[in-house]
Amino acid sequence: MPYNLGVMTLRVIFLSLLAVFAQTARQPSSGLLIKNAQVVDGTGAPGRRADVRVAGDTIAAVGDNLAAQPGERVIDAAGKVLAPGFIDMHSHADRGMDETPDVATQVMQGITTAVVGQDGSSELPIADFYERLARVKPAINYATSVGHGTVRKLVMGGDYKRAATAAEIDTMKALVDRGMRDGAIGLSSGLEYDPGFYSKTDELVALGSVVAKYGGIYSSHVRNENEGAFDAWREAIEVGRRNNIPVEISHIKLAVKPAWGRAAEGLKILEDARRDGVTVMADWYPYTYWQSSMYVLIETRDWENRAAWEKGFADIGGAQNVLITNYRPDPSYNGKTLAEIAVARGQNAVTTAIEMMREAGPGTGVIGTSMSEDDLTTFVKHPLVLICSDGSLSGRHPRGYGTFPRVLAHYVRGLGAVTLPDAIAKMTGRSAAQLGLADRGIVAAGKKADLTIFDPATVQDRGVPGNAAQAPVGILYVIVNGQVVLDNGRMTDARPGLGIRRG
């Protein structure tokens, strides 16, 4: 009898412990309290000292002298800035996400939401993209547009070097409609690239009419970023005007010397459109060099045209300003300038470019140094200009590693071109408003807990072309949907990122 009672007692204890463990497993995390931070809330208002409490995936309170609750983790952010998590308005950080779901290069620069499906290129159907996010469980949030180029290529196949027919446009509209119903935030175009290069404005307006039904946005890598940039901006604005939808001009730039010094003139086009009722904004990255395919150095598709190449090189300041990043026939060219390759081949730069196009086709990757720092500063100062990286998870351009720290280090702390509250608002609250994300981008009770904590005195990018893959410094904590993904400068195992759908 005593033996049986002992067994029963042990069994009762064991079952009781199981019940306790099960109950504990069902309980939500005990929360997070950030103390003594300089809160720059994303509205553009001056920073103020405050504490911020996070419960689950939400900001529960913002106030003074909040007391820690039992089991709550406390982060002392004295001397540091607490801001909303940065929103990258034009990103390619979905490429390689499956292999590197921690997306560390994005987290370490303070990004909590990346907007992908850019330049007219997206996954289709859009539902597959969101299913992939749910499967991969990345560390940050993603939103996507429907890619106009992807849709156009699907409908027209290889016969895309012409205007689309009415029937083809109707089919494209059906595909865009499906994408919007799946949760896309809008339509993106890449009109400098094939197949969007051959589309007409009326085609874009027709597809924009579908986006309008769902309250979406139209973003465009415009047809021309050189001397014809202003007309290209006007075309993007026209799509928004005729459909009453917001317009985002992607990575705004004046990318040739003949256009330098005209940034203020160009921004007036956006100002005038806003006065006319078009919700147009632009995004921008903080580098004088871009990354694309070599063929964009000329404005035609006539690869054999020596005069076009001569003008292209003159406009960019010479072949020494063209760095090869991806040349498949001979990878030893990667990391060298076109001028250096021409010397090695015993040719002039024009002949070298034409022969490289023959050998590799249009896909050769380049970094072109061709923008004016004065224009960049004029752009970033303007209230209609937001921040983007145009970056990927890896690559030879530093923008994929340090865009947001560079803004804070160079344009805020260094040049004083923008105030810290204004820069943060561009990166967060204004971006969220342009995208229609009502629950993110602001540090306030009830908003989602996407947060970044950084040291304003030390935050700094470190990458340069040829040595781009350098982690920035000064970003200390990154919190996504209430979970810490960067903890005092170190990546954690948390993967709380979500697919953000329109609305």
C-alpha positions as CSV (number, residue, x, y, z in Angstrom):
1,M,0.0,0.0,0.0
2,P,2.7,2.6,0.8
3,Y,4.4,1.6,-2.4
4,N,1.3,2.2,-4.4
5,L,0.7,5.5,-2.7
6,G,4.2,6.6,-3.5
7,V,3.7,5.8,-7.2
8,M,0.4,7.6,-7.2
9,T,2.0,10.7,-5.5
10,L,4.9,10.8,-8.1
11,R,2.3,10.4,-10.9
12,V,0.3,13.3,-9.6
13,I,3.4,15.5,-9.3
14,F,4.5,14.6,-12.8
15,L,1.1,15.4,-14.3
16,S,1.0,18.6,-12.4
17,L,4.4,19.6,-13.7
18,L,3.3,18.8,-17.2
19,A,0.3,21.1,-16.8
20,V,2.5,23.9,-15.5
21,F,4.9,23.5,-18.5
22,A,2.0,23.4,-20.9
23,Q,0.5,26.5,-19.5
24,T,3.9,28.3,-19.6
25,A,4.4,27.3,-23.2
26,R,1.0,28.8,-24.1
27,Q,1.7,32.1,-22.3
28,P,2.9,35.0,-24.5
29,S,6.4,36.5,-24.0
30,S,6.7,38.6,-20.9
31,G,7.4,41.8,-22.8
32,L,10.1,44.4,-23.2
33,L,10.7,47.8,-21.6
34,I,13.1,50.2,-23.2
35,K,14.2,52.9,-20.7
36,N,15.7,56.3,-21.0
37,A,15.7,56.5,-24.8
38,Q,15.7,59.6,-26.9
39,V,12.5,58.8,-28.8
40,V,12.4,60.2,-32.3
41,D,8.9,59.0,-33.2
42,G,8.8,59.2,-37.0
43,T,6.4,62.1,-37.2
44,G,9.1,64.7,-37.7
45,A,8.6,66.0,-34.1
46,P,11.7,66.7,-32.0
47,G,13.0,63.9,-30.0
48,R,12.1,63.5,-26.3
49,R,13.3,61.3,-23.5
50,A,10.8,58.5,-22.9
51,D,10.3,54.9,-22.0
52,V,8.6,52.5,-24.4
53,R,6.9,49.3,-23.4
54,V,6.4,46.4,-25.9
55,A,3.8,43.7,-25.3
56,G,3.5,41.0,-27.9
57,D,3.9,42.6,-31.3
58,T,2.6,46.0,-30.2
59,I,3.8,49.1,-28.5
60,A,1.8,49.1,-25.3
61,A,2.9,52.4,-23.8
62,V,5.2,55.4,-24.4
63,G,5.7,57.5,-21.3
64,D,7.9,58.8,-18.5
65,N,9.4,56.6,-15.8
66,L,7.5,53.4,-16.7
67,A,8.1,50.8,-14.1
68,A,9.4,47.3,-15.1
69,Q,6.8,44.6,-14.7
70,P,7.7,41.1,-13.4
71,G,9.5,39.1,-16.0
72,E,9.9,42.0,-18.4
73,R,13.2,42.5,-20.1
74,V,14.6,45.9,-19.7
75,I,17.0,47.6,-22.2
76,D,18.7,50.8,-20.9
77,A,18.9,53.1,-24.0
78,A,20.3,56.1,-22.2
79,G,22.2,58.3,-24.8
80,K,20.7,56.3,-27.7
81,V,17.9,57.1,-30.2
82,L,14.9,54.9,-30.4
83,A,13.1,55.3,-33.7
84,P,10.5,53.3,-35.7
85,G,12.1,50.5,-37.7
86,F,13.3,51.8,-41.1
87,I,11.2,51.2,-44.1
88,D,13.2,50.6,-47.3
89,M,10.9,52.0,-50.0
90,H,12.8,50.3,-52.9
91,S,14.5,47.1,-52.1
92,H,15.7,43.9,-53.8
93,A,16.3,42.1,-50.5
94,D,14.0,39.2,-51.4
95,R,16.7,37.8,-53.7
96,G,18.5,35.2,-51.7
97,M,16.1,35.4,-48.8
98,D,15.5,31.6,-48.9
99,E,19.2,30.9,-48.4
100,T,19.7,33.7,-45.7
101,P,16.5,34.2,-43.9
102,D,18.2,36.2,-41.2
103,V,18.7,38.9,-43.9
104,A,21.5,40.2,-41.7
105,T,22.6,42.9,-44.1
106,Q,19.2,44.5,-43.8
107,V,18.8,44.1,-40.0
108,M,22.2,45.5,-39.3
109,Q,21.3,48.8,-40.9
110,G,18.0,49.1,-39.0
111,I,15.6,48.0,-41.7
112,T,12.4,46.3,-40.4
113,T,10.3,46.4,-43.6
114,A,11.5,46.0,-47.2
115,V,9.3,47.0,-50.2
116,V,10.2,44.6,-53.1
117,G,8.8,43.7,-56.5
118,Q,10.5,46.7,-57.9
119,D,11.6,47.9,-61.3
120,G,8.7,46.1,-62.9
121,S,9.9,42.7,-61.7
122,S,8.0,40.6,-59.2
123,E,7.1,37.1,-58.3
124,L,3.8,35.8,-59.9
125,P,1.4,34.9,-58.7
126,I,1.8,37.3,-55.7
127,A,0.1,34.7,-53.5
128,D,3.2,32.5,-54.0
129,F,5.4,35.3,-52.7
130,Y,3.5,35.6,-49.5
131,E,3.4,31.8,-49.1
132,R,7.2,31.8,-49.5
133,L,7.5,34.4,-46.7
134,A,5.4,32.2,-44.4
135,R,7.6,29.2,-45.2
136,V,11.0,31.0,-45.0
137,K,10.1,33.1,-41.9
138,P,12.6,36.0,-42.5
139,A,13.8,38.3,-39.8
140,I,12.1,41.4,-41.3
141,N,8.8,42.3,-42.9
142,Y,8.2,42.4,-46.7
143,A,5.7,44.0,-48.9
144,T,5.6,43.6,-52.7
145,S,4.3,45.3,-55.8
146,V,3.1,43.5,-59.0
147,G,5.8,43.9,-61.6
148,H,4.6,45.5,-64.9
149,G,7.5,43.9,-66.7
150,T,6.8,40.5,-65.4
151,V,3.2,40.8,-66.4
152,R,4.0,42.1,-69.8
153,K,6.5,39.4,-70.5
154,L,4.1,36.7,-69.4
155,V,1.4,38.0,-71.8
156,M,3.5,39.0,-74.8
157,G,6.3,36.4,-74.5
158,G,9.3,37.2,-76.7
159,D,7.2,39.5,-79.0
160,Y,7.3,42.4,-76.6
161,K,9.2,45.0,-78.7
162,R,6.0,46.8,-79.7
163,A,2.9,48.4,-78.3
164,A,0.5,45.9,-76.7
165,T,-2.9,45.3,-78.2
166,A,-6.1,46.0,-76.5
167,A,-6.7,42.3,-75.9
168,E,-3.2,41.9,-74.4
169,I,-3.7,44.9,-72.1
170,D,-7.0,43.3,-70.9
171,T,-5.1,40.1,-70.0
172,M,-2.4,42.2,-68.2
173,K,-5.2,43.9,-66.3
174,A,-6.6,40.6,-65.2
175,L,-3.1,39.6,-63.9
176,V,-2.7,42.8,-62.0
177,D,-6.1,42.4,-60.5
178,R,-5.2,38.9,-59.3
179,G,-2.0,40.4,-57.8
180,M,-3.8,43.1,-56.0
181,R,-6.4,40.7,-54.6
182,D,-3.5,38.6,-53.3
183,G,-2.3,41.6,-51.3
184,A,0.2,43.5,-53.5
185,I,0.6,47.1,-52.5
186,G,0.5,48.4,-56.0
187,L,2.1,48.2,-59.5
188,S,5.8,48.8,-60.2
189,S,7.4,49.5,-63.6
190,G,11.0,49.5,-64.9
191,L,10.7,51.5,-68.1
192,E,14.5,51.8,-68.7
193,Y,14.6,48.0,-69.0
194,D,13.1,45.3,-71.3
195,P,10.2,44.6,-71.7
196,G,8.8,47.8,-70.1
197,F,11.0,49.9,-72.4
198,Y,8.6,49.3,-75.2
199,S,5.3,50.0,-73.4
200,K,3.2,53.1,-74.0
201,T,1.9,55.5,-71.4
202,D,-1.7,54.4,-72.1
203,E,-0.8,50.8,-71.2
204,L,0.5,51.9,-67.8
205,V,-2.6,54.1,-67.3
206,A,-4.8,51.1,-68.0
207,L,-3.0,48.9,-65.5
208,G,-3.0,51.7,-63.0
209,S,-6.8,51.8,-63.2
210,V,-6.8,48.3,-61.7
211,V,-4.5,49.4,-58.9
212,A,-6.9,52.3,-58.2
213,K,-9.8,49.9,-57.4
214,Y,-7.8,48.5,-54.5
215,G,-6.2,51.8,-53.2
216,G,-2.7,50.8,-54.3
217,I,0.3,52.8,-55.4
218,Y,2.2,53.2,-58.7
219,S,6.0,53.1,-58.4
220,S,8.3,53.6,-61.4
221,H,11.9,53.2,-62.3
222,V,11.3,55.8,-65.0
223,R,12.3,55.7,-68.7
224,N,15.2,58.1,-68.4
225,E,17.4,59.1,-65.5
226,N,19.6,61.3,-67.6
227,E,18.8,64.5,-69.6
228,G,15.3,63.2,-70.3
229,A,14.5,62.6,-66.6
230,F,12.0,65.4,-66.2
231,D,9.8,64.1,-69.0
232,A,10.1,60.6,-67.5
233,W,8.9,61.9,-64.1
234,R,6.0,63.7,-65.8
235,E,5.0,60.4,-67.4
236,A,4.9,58.6,-64.0
237,I,2.9,61.5,-62.6
238,E,0.4,61.3,-65.5
239,V,-0.3,57.6,-64.6
240,G,-1.2,58.8,-61.1
241,R,-3.2,61.8,-62.2
242,R,-5.4,59.8,-64.6
243,N,-6.1,57.1,-62.0
244,N,-6.0,59.2,-58.8
245,I,-3.4,57.0,-57.2
246,P,-0.2,57.8,-55.3
247,V,3.0,57.8,-57.4
248,E,6.5,56.9,-56.2
249,I,9.4,57.9,-58.4
250,S,12.0,55.3,-57.7
251,H,15.6,56.2,-56.6
252,I,15.3,59.7,-58.0
253,K,18.5,60.9,-59.7
254,L,20.2,63.0,-62.4
255,A,22.7,60.5,-63.6
256,V,24.7,62.3,-66.2
257,K,26.9,65.4,-66.0
258,P,24.8,67.5,-68.5
259,A,21.9,67.2,-66.0
260,W,23.8,68.2,-62.9
261,G,22.6,71.2,-60.9
262,R,19.0,70.9,-62.0
263,A,17.7,69.0,-58.9
264,A,15.7,71.9,-57.6
265,E,14.1,72.5,-61.1
266,G,13.1,68.8,-61.2
267,L,11.6,68.9,-57.7
268,K,9.3,71.7,-58.8
269,I,7.7,69.2,-61.1
270,L,6.7,67.1,-58.1
271,E,5.6,70.2,-56.1
272,D,3.4,71.3,-59.0
273,A,1.8,67.9,-59.3
274,R,1.1,67.8,-55.6
275,R,-0.7,71.2,-55.9
276,D,-2.7,69.6,-58.7
277,G,-3.8,66.8,-56.4
278,V,-1.4,64.0,-57.3
279,T,0.1,62.3,-54.3
280,V,3.6,62.0,-55.8
281,M,6.7,61.4,-53.8
282,A,10.2,60.0,-54.6
283,D,12.7,57.8,-52.9
284,W,16.5,58.3,-53.0
285,Y,19.7,56.6,-51.9
286,P,22.8,58.4,-50.6
287,Y,25.5,57.5,-53.1
288,T,26.9,59.2,-56.2
289,Y,27.1,55.8,-58.0
290,W,24.4,53.5,-59.2
291,Q,24.3,49.8,-60.2
292,S,22.6,48.4,-63.2
293,S,23.3,46.7,-66.6
294,M,25.9,48.2,-68.9
295,Y,23.5,48.8,-71.7
296,V,21.8,51.7,-69.8
297,L,24.9,53.8,-70.5
298,I,23.3,54.4,-73.9
299,E,19.7,55.5,-74.5
300,T,19.0,53.2,-77.5
301,R,19.1,49.5,-78.0
302,D,21.7,49.9,-80.8
303,W,24.7,48.2,-79.2
304,E,26.8,48.7,-82.3
305,N,26.4,52.5,-82.4
306,R,29.8,54.0,-81.6
307,A,28.4,57.5,-81.4
308,A,25.9,56.4,-78.7
309,W,28.7,54.8,-76.6
310,E,30.9,57.9,-77.0
311,K,28.1,60.1,-75.7
312,G,27.4,57.7,-72.9
313,F,30.9,57.7,-71.7
314,A,31.2,61.5,-72.0
315,D,28.0,61.9,-70.0
316,I,29.2,59.7,-67.2
317,G,32.7,61.4,-67.1
318,G,34.6,58.6,-68.9
319,A,35.1,54.9,-68.9
320,Q,37.0,55.1,-65.7
321,N,33.7,55.7,-63.9
322,V,32.3,52.4,-65.1
323,L,33.1,49.5,-62.7
324,I,32.3,46.0,-64.0
325,T,30.5,43.9,-61.4
326,N,29.3,40.8,-63.3
327,Y,30.9,39.8,-66.6
328,R,30.1,36.1,-67.2
329,P,32.5,35.3,-70.1
330,D,35.5,36.4,-68.0
331,P,35.0,36.9,-64.2
332,S,38.5,38.4,-63.9
333,Y,37.0,41.6,-65.3
334,N,34.8,41.9,-62.2
335,G,36.0,44.7,-60.0
336,K,37.9,46.5,-62.8
337,T,36.9,49.6,-64.6
338,L,36.0,49.6,-68.3
339,A,39.0,51.9,-68.9
340,E,41.3,49.4,-67.2
341,I,39.8,46.5,-69.3
342,A,40.2,48.5,-72.5
343,V,43.9,49.1,-71.8
344,A,44.4,45.4,-71.0
345,R,42.7,44.5,-74.3
346,G,44.7,47.1,-76.3
347,Q,41.5,48.9,-77.4
348,N,39.6,52.1,-76.8
349,A,36.7,52.0,-74.4
350,V,34.0,52.2,-77.1
351,T,35.4,49.2,-79.0
352,T,35.7,47.3,-75.7
353,A,32.1,48.1,-74.7
354,I,30.7,47.0,-78.1
355,E,32.7,43.7,-78.0
356,M,31.7,43.0,-74.4
357,M,28.1,43.4,-75.4
358,R,28.6,41.0,-78.3
359,E,30.3,38.5,-76.0
360,A,27.9,38.7,-73.0
361,G,24.7,40.3,-74.2
362,P,23.0,43.1,-72.3
363,G,23.3,41.5,-68.8
364,T,26.8,42.7,-67.8
365,G,26.5,44.4,-64.4
366,V,28.2,47.8,-63.8
367,I,28.5,50.4,-61.1
368,G,28.5,53.9,-62.7
369,T,29.8,56.9,-60.8
370,S,27.8,59.7,-62.3
371,M,25.8,61.8,-59.8
372,S,26.6,65.1,-58.2
373,E,26.8,65.3,-54.4
374,D,25.2,68.7,-54.6
375,D,22.2,67.2,-56.3
376,L,22.0,64.4,-53.8
377,T,21.9,66.9,-51.0
378,T,19.2,69.0,-52.7
379,F,17.1,65.9,-53.1
380,V,17.4,64.6,-49.5
381,K,16.5,68.0,-48.1
382,H,13.1,68.0,-49.8
383,P,10.0,66.9,-47.9
384,L,8.7,64.9,-50.9
385,V,11.8,62.7,-50.9
386,L,11.9,59.5,-48.9
387,I,14.8,57.0,-48.4
388,C,15.5,53.7,-50.1
389,S,18.5,51.4,-50.7
390,D,17.8,49.9,-54.1
391,G,20.0,47.2,-52.5
392,S,20.2,43.5,-52.3
393,L,21.3,41.1,-49.5
394,S,24.7,40.9,-51.1
395,G,26.6,42.4,-54.0
396,R,29.3,45.0,-54.9
397,H,27.3,48.1,-54.2
398,P,27.5,49.4,-50.6
399,R,23.9,50.4,-50.6
400,G,22.8,46.9,-49.7
401,Y,24.8,47.1,-46.5
402,G,24.8,50.7,-45.3
403,T,22.2,53.0,-46.8
404,F,20.4,54.0,-43.7
405,P,23.4,54.4,-41.4
406,R,25.0,56.5,-44.2
407,V,22.1,58.9,-44.2
408,L,22.4,59.3,-40.5
409,A,26.2,59.7,-40.5
410,H,26.8,61.8,-43.6
411,Y,23.6,63.8,-44.3
412,V,22.5,64.3,-40.7
413,R,25.6,64.3,-38.5
414,G,28.2,65.3,-41.1
415,L,26.6,67.8,-43.4
416,G,23.7,68.8,-41.3
417,A,21.6,68.8,-44.5
418,V,18.6,67.4,-42.7
419,T,17.7,67.2,-39.0
420,L,17.6,63.9,-37.3
421,P,13.7,64.0,-36.8
422,D,13.3,64.9,-40.5
423,A,15.6,62.1,-41.6
424,I,13.8,59.6,-39.4
425,A,10.4,60.7,-40.6
426,K,11.6,60.1,-44.2
427,M,12.7,56.6,-43.3
428,T,9.6,55.7,-41.3
429,G,6.4,57.7,-40.8
430,R,6.2,59.4,-44.2
431,S,7.1,56.1,-45.9
432,A,4.4,54.2,-44.1
433,A,1.9,56.9,-45.0
434,Q,2.8,56.8,-48.7
435,L,2.4,53.0,-48.6
436,G,-0.9,53.1,-46.7
437,L,0.6,51.2,-43.7
438,A,-1.5,52.7,-40.9
439,D,-0.1,50.5,-38.1
440,R,3.6,51.0,-38.6
441,G,6.2,53.8,-39.0
442,I,5.4,55.7,-35.8
443,V,6.4,55.2,-32.1
444,A,3.1,55.4,-30.4
445,A,0.9,53.1,-28.3
446,G,-1.1,50.7,-30.4
447,K,1.3,50.7,-33.3
448,K,3.3,47.5,-34.3
449,A,6.5,47.2,-32.4
450,D,9.0,47.6,-35.3
451,L,11.8,49.6,-33.7
452,T,15.4,50.5,-34.1
453,I,17.8,51.8,-31.4
454,F,21.1,53.4,-32.5
455,D,23.9,55.6,-31.3
456,P,23.6,59.0,-33.1
457,A,27.3,59.8,-32.3
458,T,28.8,56.6,-33.9
459,V,26.3,55.3,-36.4
460,Q,28.2,54.9,-39.7
461,D,28.3,53.0,-42.9
462,R,31.6,51.4,-43.9
463,G,31.3,49.8,-47.4
464,V,32.8,51.2,-50.6
465,P,32.8,49.9,-54.2
466,G,35.2,47.0,-54.4
467,N,34.8,46.4,-50.6
468,A,31.1,46.8,-50.2
469,A,30.3,44.0,-47.8
470,Q,31.1,45.9,-44.6
471,A,28.6,45.9,-41.8
472,P,27.8,49.4,-40.5
473,V,28.4,50.4,-36.9
474,G,26.1,52.1,-34.3
475,I,22.9,50.2,-34.9
476,L,22.4,48.4,-31.6
477,Y,19.0,46.9,-31.4
478,V,16.4,46.1,-34.0
479,I,12.9,44.9,-33.0
480,V,10.5,43.4,-35.5
481,N,6.9,42.7,-34.5
482,G,8.0,42.8,-30.8
483,Q,10.9,40.4,-31.1
484,V,14.6,41.4,-30.8
485,V,16.4,40.4,-34.0
486,L,19.5,42.5,-33.3
487,D,20.6,42.4,-29.7
488,N,23.3,44.9,-28.8
489,G,24.8,44.6,-32.2
490,R,24.5,40.8,-32.5
491,M,22.0,38.9,-34.6
492,T,19.6,36.6,-32.8
493,D,17.8,33.5,-34.0
494,A,14.4,35.3,-34.1
495,R,12.5,35.3,-37.4
496,P,9.4,37.3,-36.8
497,G,9.1,38.9,-40.2
498,L,5.6,39.0,-41.9
499,G,4.2,39.5,-45.3
500,I,2.6,42.9,-45.3
501,R,-0.4,43.1,-47.6
502,R,-2.2,46.1,-49.0
503,G,-4.5,47.7,-46.5
